[in-house]
Amino acid sequence: MEMSQCSEGILMELERLRKELYGMVQKGTETLTSPEIYKASITLDKLIVKFLQQKYYAN
């Protein structure tokens, strides 16, 4: 898989996460709860690790 394809997948996952977080806010949840923050944080951490693995270990 080419780097551009890997990056595209990660960008799509980030966009999905962004929409999920904004969706929570738009539904009237002005402040995210601790479980929601934890879930978003873990998801973001996984995406960052995935990106770094693809960037540095794809060779």
C-alpha positions in Angstrom: 0.0 0.0 0.0 1.4 3.4 -1.0 1.9 6.1 1.6 -0.7 8.3 0.0 -3.3 5.6 0.4 -2.3 5.0 4.0 -2.5 8.7 4.8 -5.9 9.0 3.0 -7.3 6.2 5.3 -6.0 8.0 8.4 -7.4 11.3 7.2 -10.8 9.6 6.7 -10.7 8.2 10.2 -9.7 11.6 11.6 -12.6 13.2 9.8 -15.0 10.6 11.1 -13.8 11.3 14.7 -14.1 15.1 14.1 -17.7 14.6 12.9 -18.5 12.4 15.9 -17.2 15.0 18.3 -18.9 17.9 16.7 -22.1 15.8 16.5 -22.0 15.5 20.3 -21.7 19.2 20.7 -24.5 19.9 18.1 -26.9 17.5 19.9 -26.8 19.9 22.9 -24.0 18.2 24.8 -21.9 21.3 25.3 -19.4 19.6 27.5 -18.2 16.2 26.8 -18.4 13.7 29.6 -15.2 12.0 30.9 -16.1 8.7 29.1 -16.6 10.6 25.8 -13.3 12.5 26.3 -11.5 9.2 27.1 -13.0 7.4 24.1 -12.0 10.3 21.7 -8.5 10.5 23.3 -7.9 6.8 22.9 -9.2 6.9 19.3 -6.9 9.9 18.5 -3.9 8.1 20.1 -4.5 5.0 17.9 -4.7 7.2 14.8 -1.4 8.9 15.7 0.3 5.6 16.3 -1.0 4.2 13.1 0.2 7.3 11.1 3.7 7.1 12.7 3.9 3.3 12.0 3.0 3.8 8.4 5.3 6.8 8.0 8.4 5.2 9.5 7.9 1.5 9.1 6.2 1.2 5.7 9.6 0.7 3.9 
